[in-house]
């Protein structure tokens, strides 16, 4: 089974997907005139504007829901595996993928807002790639093809979010907890299942509330710990940056000559783990973006672009520095001398053999002995738990998309309950499983979604850039941007057509 997963993973994550992700980011950056840089002020100010409504969540809550999916095991164990297999230079390529991916995130998340719907049962907003893939070309002769494409994406997402990806998160939680306190994995599995059951049955509002509390708290604490490590190892800042850039670009200089042969691995692992962590282009961000209550889709598109920065440039970088500055990554020569690596710490054989959460745990232990294991265990618990919750929300959204066609409330209710049971089982089983195949299975899920979504948004990008120009025009006029689909000749934005009609009729609507 492991060999089959590795074979399939190598096919999906060939160089073609790496180039597709980077190429799409470059193209969207050029076409948007680097919106992720030009609008940096709007990106961070919009995060804290707007209020939730009975139907939608606030921009900040949608951001938190998105970060709940982005900030997880990939930010800790994923960064360690990227460094372990791709060298320190993989971090630079994670940064590059984040910078370029922020423009991709803007496009996909804006489209998620444009083509969102209201759940007829709960009134809550729902949207995502399946919705915009079907709707964007609904008025053309190709509507049948895009309808099938949307259904394929929805089916892949349900499978990935309920089966392929949760096991990585729960396995990392149980492993970290067992390593820190010796807690048996089955106890962790039961506790996780109970907590998850309470949260997911409460619906999107409870998910948003939970994420808006847990994610910012843990991210801030985690980054503070990284800053503390930075201050203690301040003399290692320059050597660490030298190390990662030499490794990233294969610079042959002195003892780092080995980097000349690993640039390809640095790019592959940096982009692969970068996408797994920040999820730009994967199609997950638009689900949270669609749930937000805003007056103009570009507002939430910009917020979601900022979530890529927070995930990779802040949280992933914090992990990388904890590993590299404390000496948890080293390559030794035949004489036992360090030929690659920084920091004063000395790796022990058991840690060196398994790149993962043990690296930052051991790195933190160099600051306060015995502190690292417990702190990383708590970090992983909260990061991974919120990620699993976000996975469920996205799986449910796509299940509603698929089953909603039958217009049978009973089928939808049964399907939702079955999905809730399945993800709880997947979490429990993952917590008690080995981690070897879990990462391969998760990478397959991420890769399939990325292939389908990036190809889709390359076709469907037009409305996102119309909206960007409209947003910037209204801002220059000193207005709070409001979206009118007819004025921009954007078709099939059914929710926004109804909203504009209500505004024109003088009805009050929620503004964000």
C-alpha positions as CSV (number, residue, x, y, z in Angstrom):
1,X,0.0,0.0,0.0
2,X,2.8,2.4,0.9
3,X,4.5,1.8,-2.4
4,X,1.3,2.5,-4.3
5,X,0.8,5.8,-2.4
6,X,4.4,6.9,-3.1
7,X,4.0,6.0,-6.8
8,X,0.8,8.0,-7.1
9,X,2.2,10.9,-5.1
10,X,5.2,11.1,-7.4
11,X,2.9,11.3,-10.4
12,X,0.7,14.0,-8.9
13,X,3.5,16.0,-7.4
14,X,5.7,15.8,-10.5
15,X,7.6,18.9,-11.6
16,X,4.6,19.8,-13.8
17,X,2.5,20.7,-10.7
18,X,5.4,22.6,-9.2
19,X,5.7,24.7,-12.3
20,X,2.0,25.1,-12.6
21,X,1.7,26.5,-9.1
22,X,4.7,28.9,-9.6
23,X,3.7,29.8,-13.1
24,X,0.1,30.7,-12.1
25,X,1.4,32.8,-9.3
26,X,3.8,34.7,-11.6
27,X,1.0,35.3,-14.2
28,X,-1.6,36.5,-11.6
29,X,1.0,38.7,-10.0
30,X,1.8,40.3,-13.4
31,X,-1.8,40.7,-14.4
32,X,-2.9,42.2,-11.1
33,X,0.2,44.5,-11.1
34,X,1.4,42.8,-7.9
35,X,-1.9,43.3,-6.0
36,X,-0.4,41.4,-3.0
37,X,2.2,44.2,-2.7
38,X,0.4,47.3,-3.9
39,X,-2.6,46.7,-1.7
40,X,-0.7,45.6,1.4
41,X,-2.3,48.3,3.5
42,X,-5.8,47.3,2.4
43,X,-5.0,43.6,3.0
44,X,-4.3,44.1,6.7
45,X,-6.8,46.9,7.4
46,X,-9.7,45.0,5.8
47,X,-9.1,42.0,8.1
48,X,-10.6,43.9,11.1
49,X,-13.4,45.7,9.3
50,X,-17.0,44.5,8.8
51,X,-19.3,42.7,11.1
52,X,-21.0,39.3,11.0
53,X,-24.7,39.0,10.2
54,X,-27.3,36.3,10.6
55,X,-26.2,34.9,7.3
56,X,-22.4,35.5,7.1
57,X,-19.4,35.8,9.3
58,X,-17.1,38.8,9.7
59,X,-14.0,39.3,7.6
60,X,-11.9,38.4,10.6
61,X,-13.9,35.3,11.4
62,X,-13.6,34.2,7.7
63,X,-9.8,34.9,8.0
64,X,-9.7,32.8,11.1
65,X,-11.6,30.0,9.5
66,X,-9.1,30.1,6.6
67,X,-6.1,30.2,8.9
68,X,-7.6,27.3,10.8
69,X,-7.3,25.3,7.6
70,X,-3.9,26.7,6.7
71,X,-2.1,26.8,10.1
72,X,-1.7,23.2,11.1
73,X,0.8,20.4,11.1
74,X,2.3,21.7,7.9
75,X,3.6,24.7,9.8
76,X,5.6,22.6,12.2
77,X,6.2,19.0,11.1
78,X,5.8,20.0,7.4
79,X,8.5,22.7,7.7
80,X,10.8,20.2,9.3
81,X,10.3,17.6,6.6
82,X,10.8,20.3,3.9
83,X,14.2,21.2,5.5
84,X,15.0,17.5,6.1
85,X,14.4,16.4,2.5
86,X,14.9,19.6,0.5
87,X,17.6,21.3,2.5
88,X,17.4,24.7,4.3
89,X,16.8,26.3,0.9
90,X,13.3,24.8,0.8
91,X,12.3,27.7,3.2
92,X,13.2,30.3,0.5
93,X,11.0,28.5,-2.0
94,X,8.2,28.4,0.6
95,X,8.6,32.2,0.9
96,X,8.5,32.6,-2.9
97,X,5.5,30.3,-3.2
98,X,3.7,32.4,-0.6
99,X,4.5,35.7,-2.2
100,X,3.3,34.5,-5.6
101,X,0.6,32.4,-4.1
102,X,-1.0,35.5,-2.4
103,X,-2.1,36.7,-5.9
104,X,-3.5,33.3,-6.6
105,X,-5.3,33.3,-3.3
106,X,-6.8,36.7,-4.2
107,X,-8.2,35.4,-7.5
108,X,-9.7,32.2,-6.1
109,X,-11.1,33.8,-3.0
110,X,-12.7,36.7,-4.9
111,X,-14.3,34.2,-7.2
112,X,-15.6,32.3,-4.2
113,X,-17.3,35.5,-3.0
114,X,-18.8,36.4,-6.4
115,X,-20.5,33.1,-7.0
116,X,-21.5,32.2,-3.4
117,X,-25.0,31.1,-2.5
118,X,-27.3,31.1,0.6
119,X,-28.0,27.7,2.1
120,X,-31.8,27.3,1.8
121,X,-32.0,25.4,5.1
122,X,-29.8,27.5,7.4
123,X,-29.5,30.8,5.4
124,X,-25.7,30.7,5.8
125,X,-23.4,31.6,2.9
126,X,-21.7,28.8,1.0
127,X,-19.3,28.8,-1.9
128,X,-16.0,27.6,-3.2
129,X,-14.4,26.2,-6.4
130,X,-17.3,23.8,-7.2
131,X,-19.7,26.7,-7.1
132,X,-17.7,29.1,-9.3
133,X,-16.6,26.4,-11.7
134,X,-20.3,25.6,-12.5
135,X,-21.6,29.2,-12.4
136,X,-19.0,31.2,-14.3
137,X,-19.9,29.7,-17.7
138,X,-23.5,28.8,-17.0
139,X,-24.6,31.1,-19.8
140,X,-22.4,29.4,-22.5
141,X,-22.6,26.3,-24.5
142,X,-19.8,24.8,-22.4
143,X,-22.0,24.9,-19.2
144,X,-22.4,21.1,-19.2
145,X,-18.7,20.6,-19.2
146,X,-18.1,23.0,-16.4
147,X,-21.0,21.6,-14.4
148,X,-19.3,18.1,-14.5
149,X,-16.0,19.7,-13.7
150,X,-17.5,21.3,-10.6
151,X,-19.0,18.1,-9.5
152,X,-15.6,16.3,-9.9
153,X,-13.9,19.0,-7.8
154,X,-16.6,18.7,-5.1
155,X,-16.3,14.9,-5.0
156,X,-12.5,15.1,-4.7
157,X,-12.7,17.7,-2.0
158,X,-15.2,15.6,0.1
159,X,-12.8,12.7,-0.2
160,X,-9.7,14.7,0.6
161,X,-11.1,16.6,3.5
162,X,-13.0,13.7,5.2
163,X,-10.5,10.9,4.5
164,X,-7.1,11.9,3.1
165,X,-6.1,14.9,5.2
166,X,-7.5,14.6,8.7
167,X,-5.3,11.6,9.6
168,X,-2.2,13.7,9.3
169,X,-3.4,16.2,11.8
170,X,-4.8,13.8,14.4
171,X,-1.7,11.6,14.0
172,X,0.6,14.5,14.7
173,X,-1.5,15.4,17.8
174,X,-1.3,11.9,19.3
175,X,2.4,11.6,18.5
176,X,3.2,15.0,20.0
177,X,1.1,14.3,23.1
178,X,2.6,10.9,23.6
179,X,6.1,12.2,23.2
180,X,5.5,15.0,25.7
181,X,3.5,13.3,28.4
182,X,3.3,9.6,27.5
183,X,-0.4,9.7,26.9
184,X,-1.6,6.5,25.0
185,X,-2.8,7.3,21.5
186,X,-6.2,5.8,22.0
187,X,-7.0,8.2,24.8
188,X,-6.0,11.1,22.6
189,X,-8.2,9.6,19.8
190,X,-11.3,9.5,22.1
191,X,-10.7,13.1,23.3
192,X,-10.3,14.4,19.8
193,X,-13.5,12.7,18.6
194,X,-15.5,14.2,21.5
195,X,-14.2,17.7,20.9
196,X,-14.7,17.5,17.2
197,X,-18.2,16.1,17.6
198,X,-19.2,19.1,19.7
199,X,-17.8,21.7,17.3
200,X,-18.9,20.3,13.9
201,X,-22.5,19.6,14.9
202,X,-22.8,23.2,15.8
203,X,-22.5,24.4,12.2
204,X,-20.5,27.2,10.5
205,X,-21.2,29.8,13.3
206,X,-19.7,27.6,16.0
207,X,-16.8,26.7,13.7
208,X,-16.1,30.4,13.0
209,X,-16.4,31.3,16.7
210,X,-14.0,28.5,17.7
211,X,-11.5,29.4,15.0
212,X,-11.5,33.1,15.8
213,X,-10.6,32.4,19.4
214,X,-8.1,29.5,19.1
215,X,-6.1,30.4,15.9
216,X,-5.0,33.9,16.8
217,X,-4.2,33.0,20.4
218,X,-2.0,30.0,19.5
219,X,-0.4,31.7,16.5
220,X,0.7,34.7,18.6
221,X,2.0,32.5,21.4
222,X,3.9,30.4,18.9
223,X,5.5,33.4,17.2
224,X,6.4,34.9,20.6
225,X,8.3,31.6,21.5
226,X,10.1,31.9,18.1
227,X,11.1,35.5,18.9
228,X,12.4,34.3,22.3
229,X,14.6,31.7,20.5
230,X,15.7,34.5,18.1
231,X,16.8,36.7,20.9
232,X,18.7,33.9,22.6
233,X,20.4,33.0,19.3
234,X,20.7,36.5,17.8
235,X,24.3,35.8,16.6
236,X,22.8,33.0,14.3
237,X,20.5,35.3,12.3
238,X,23.0,36.1,9.6
239,X,24.4,32.5,9.3
240,X,20.9,31.1,9.0
241,X,20.0,33.5,6.2
242,X,23.3,32.7,4.4
243,X,22.6,29.0,4.8
244,X,19.0,29.1,3.4
245,X,19.9,31.3,0.4
246,X,23.0,29.3,-0.5
247,X,20.9,26.1,-0.3
248,X,18.0,27.6,-2.2
249,X,20.0,28.6,-5.3
250,X,22.6,25.9,-5.3
251,X,25.5,28.2,-4.6
252,X,28.7,26.2,-4.4
253,X,30.9,27.9,-1.9
254,X,33.3,26.3,0.5
255,X,31.9,23.5,2.6
256,X,28.4,24.2,1.3
257,X,29.4,22.7,-2.2
258,X,26.8,20.0,-1.6
259,X,24.1,22.5,-2.3
260,X,24.9,22.4,-6.0
261,X,23.1,19.2,-6.4
262,X,20.0,19.8,-4.3
263,X,18.5,22.9,-5.8
264,X,15.8,20.8,-7.6
265,X,14.8,19.2,-4.3
266,X,14.7,22.5,-2.5
267,X,12.3,23.9,-5.1
268,X,10.1,20.8,-5.1
269,X,9.9,20.4,-1.3
270,X,9.6,24.1,-0.7
271,X,6.7,24.6,-3.2
272,X,5.0,21.3,-2.1
273,X,5.2,22.0,1.6
274,X,4.5,25.7,0.9
275,X,1.2,24.8,-0.8
276,X,0.3,22.2,1.8
277,X,0.8,24.9,4.4
278,X,-0.5,28.1,2.9
279,X,-3.0,26.3,0.5
280,X,-2.8,29.1,-2.1
281,X,-4.3,27.7,-5.3
282,X,-5.5,24.5,-3.6
283,X,-9.1,25.7,-3.5
284,X,-9.6,25.7,0.3
285,X,-9.5,29.5,0.8
286,X,-12.5,30.3,-1.3
287,X,-14.8,28.2,1.0
288,X,-14.0,30.4,4.0
289,X,-14.0,33.6,1.8
290,X,-17.5,32.8,0.6
291,X,-18.8,32.7,4.2
292,X,-17.9,36.4,4.9
293,X,-20.3,39.3,5.0
294,X,-18.8,42.0,2.8
295,X,-20.0,44.7,0.4
296,X,-17.5,43.9,-2.3
297,X,-15.9,40.5,-3.1
298,X,-12.4,42.0,-3.5
299,X,-12.4,43.0,0.2
300,X,-12.4,39.3,1.2
301,X,-10.1,38.4,-1.7
302,X,-7.5,40.7,-0.2
303,X,-8.0,39.4,3.3
304,X,-7.4,35.8,2.1
305,X,-4.2,37.0,0.3
306,X,-3.0,38.2,3.7
307,X,-3.7,34.8,5.2
308,X,-1.0,33.3,3.0
309,X,1.5,35.8,4.4
310,X,0.5,35.1,8.0
311,X,0.7,31.3,7.5
312,X,4.1,31.1,5.7
313,X,6.0,34.3,6.3
314,X,5.2,34.3,10.1
315,X,4.3,30.9,11.4
316,X,6.4,28.7,9.0
317,X,9.4,31.0,9.3
318,X,9.1,30.8,13.1
319,X,9.5,27.0,12.9
320,X,12.3,27.2,10.4
321,X,14.3,29.6,12.6
322,X,13.8,27.4,15.7
323,X,15.2,24.5,13.8
324,X,18.1,26.1,12.0
325,X,19.3,28.6,14.7
326,X,19.4,25.9,17.4
327,X,21.4,23.4,15.3
328,X,18.6,20.9,14.8
329,X,19.6,20.6,11.1
330,X,23.2,19.6,10.4
331,X,25.1,17.5,7.9
332,X,28.3,15.9,9.2
333,X,31.4,14.9,7.3
334,X,33.3,11.6,7.7
335,X,35.5,13.2,10.3
336,X,32.4,14.1,12.4
337,X,32.7,17.9,11.7
338,X,29.7,19.9,10.7
339,X,29.9,20.7,6.9
340,X,26.3,22.1,6.7
341,X,24.4,23.7,9.5
342,X,24.3,26.6,12.0
343,X,23.7,26.9,15.7
344,X,25.4,25.7,18.7
345,X,23.1,22.8,19.4
346,X,24.1,19.2,18.7
347,X,21.7,16.9,17.1
348,X,21.3,13.4,18.6
349,X,20.9,10.4,16.3
350,X,17.3,9.7,17.2
351,X,16.2,13.3,16.2
352,X,18.3,13.5,13.1
353,X,16.8,10.3,11.7
354,X,13.2,11.6,11.7
355,X,12.6,15.1,10.5
356,X,9.3,16.2,12.0
357,X,7.9,17.8,15.1
358,X,10.8,16.5,17.2
359,X,13.1,19.1,15.5
360,X,11.4,22.2,16.8
361,X,10.7,20.4,20.1
362,X,14.4,19.8,20.6
363,X,15.2,23.3,19.4
364,X,12.9,24.9,22.1
365,X,14.5,22.6,24.7
366,X,17.8,24.4,24.0
367,X,16.1,27.5,25.4
368,X,14.5,25.9,28.5
369,X,15.2,22.3,29.1
370,X,12.0,20.2,29.0
371,X,9.9,23.0,27.6
372,X,9.9,22.1,24.0
373,X,8.0,18.8,24.0
374,X,5.0,20.2,25.9
375,X,4.8,23.5,24.1
376,X,5.0,22.0,20.7
377,X,2.4,19.3,21.7
378,X,0.0,22.1,22.8
379,X,0.7,24.1,19.6
380,X,0.1,21.1,17.4
381,X,-3.0,20.2,19.3
382,X,-4.6,23.6,18.7
383,X,-3.3,24.1,15.2
384,X,-4.2,20.6,14.0
385,X,-7.6,20.6,15.8
386,X,-8.7,23.9,14.1
387,X,-7.4,22.5,10.8
388,X,-9.6,19.4,11.1
389,X,-12.6,21.6,12.0
390,X,-11.9,23.6,8.8
391,X,-11.6,20.4,6.8
392,X,-15.0,19.3,8.0
393,X,-16.6,22.7,7.0
394,X,-15.1,22.4,3.5
395,X,-16.2,18.7,3.1
396,X,-19.7,19.7,4.3
397,X,-19.9,22.6,1.9
398,X,-19.1,20.4,-1.1
399,X,-21.4,17.7,0.1
400,X,-24.2,20.2,0.2
401,X,-23.2,21.2,-3.4
402,X,-23.5,17.6,-4.6
403,X,-26.6,16.5,-2.7
404,X,-28.4,19.8,-3.1
405,X,-29.2,18.9,-6.7
406,X,-31.6,16.2,-5.4
407,X,-33.6,18.9,-3.6
408,X,-34.4,16.3,-0.9
409,X,-34.0,17.6,2.6
410,X,-33.9,14.1,4.1
411,X,-31.0,13.0,1.8
412,X,-29.1,16.1,2.8
413,X,-29.6,15.6,6.5
414,X,-28.6,11.9,6.3
415,X,-25.6,12.8,4.1
416,X,-24.4,15.4,6.6
417,X,-24.7,13.1,9.6
418,X,-22.8,10.3,7.7
419,X,-20.1,12.8,6.9
420,X,-19.8,13.9,10.5
421,X,-19.4,10.2,11.6
422,X,-16.9,9.5,8.9
423,X,-14.6,12.4,9.8
424,X,-14.8,11.5,13.5
425,X,-13.8,8.0,12.6
426,X,-11.0,9.2,10.3
427,X,-9.7,11.4,13.2
428,X,-9.8,8.6,15.7
429,X,-8.1,6.1,13.3
430,X,-5.5,8.6,12.2
431,X,-4.6,9.3,15.8
432,X,-3.8,5.6,16.4
433,X,-2.0,5.0,13.0
434,X,1.6,5.4,11.9
435,X,2.5,8.6,10.1
436,X,4.4,7.1,7.2
437,X,1.6,6.7,4.7
438,X,-0.5,9.6,6.2
439,X,1.7,12.3,4.6
440,X,1.7,10.5,1.2
441,X,-2.1,10.3,1.4
442,X,-2.5,13.9,2.4
443,X,-0.1,15.1,-0.4
444,X,-2.2,13.2,-2.9
445,X,-5.4,15.0,-1.7
446,X,-3.7,18.4,-1.8
447,X,-2.2,17.8,-5.2
448,X,-5.5,16.6,-6.8
449,X,-7.3,19.7,-5.5
450,X,-4.5,22.0,-6.7
451,X,-4.5,20.5,-10.2
452,X,-8.2,20.9,-10.6
453,X,-8.5,24.4,-9.0
454,X,-5.6,26.1,-10.6
455,X,-6.6,25.0,-14.1
456,X,-10.1,26.2,-13.3
457,X,-9.2,29.7,-12.2
458,X,-6.9,30.1,-15.2
459,X,-10.1,29.8,-17.2
460,X,-12.3,31.8,-14.9
461,X,-10.1,34.6,-13.8
462,X,-11.8,37.4,-15.6
463,X,-14.4,38.5,-13.0
464,X,-11.7,38.6,-10.3
465,X,-9.7,41.3,-12.2
466,X,-12.8,43.2,-13.2
467,X,-13.6,43.4,-9.5
468,X,-10.0,44.5,-8.6
469,X,-10.2,47.4,-11.0
470,X,-13.7,48.3,-9.7
471,X,-12.5,48.1,-6.1
472,X,-9.5,50.4,-6.7
473,X,-11.6,52.9,-8.7
474,X,-14.1,53.2,-5.9
475,X,-11.4,53.6,-3.3
476,X,-9.8,56.4,-5.3
477,X,-13.2,58.2,-5.3
478,X,-13.2,57.9,-1.5
479,X,-16.1,55.4,-1.5
480,X,-16.6,52.3,0.5
481,X,-16.6,49.8,-2.4
482,X,-19.9,48.1,-3.2
483,X,-20.3,45.4,-5.9
484,X,-23.0,45.7,-8.6
485,X,-22.7,42.7,-11.0
486,X,-24.7,44.4,-13.8
487,X,-22.5,47.4,-13.8
488,X,-19.5,45.2,-14.4
489,X,-21.3,42.8,-16.8
490,X,-20.6,39.8,-14.5
491,X,-23.2,37.1,-15.1
492,X,-24.6,34.4,-12.8
493,X,-23.6,36.1,-9.6
494,X,-27.1,35.3,-8.3
495,X,-26.6,36.3,-4.7
496,X,-25.2,39.7,-5.6
497,X,-27.9,40.3,-8.3
498,X,-30.6,39.8,-5.5
499,X,-28.6,41.9,-3.1
500,X,-28.3,44.8,-5.6
501,X,-32.0,44.6,-6.3
502,X,-32.7,45.0,-2.6
503,X,-30.3,47.9,-2.3
504,X,-32.0,49.6,-5.3
505,X,-35.4,49.0,-3.7
506,X,-34.2,50.9,-0.6
507,X,-33.9,47.8,1.7
508,X,-31.2,47.7,4.3
509,X,-28.5,45.1,3.8
510,X,-25.6,44.1,5.9
511,X,-22.3,45.9,5.0
512,X,-18.8,44.6,5.5
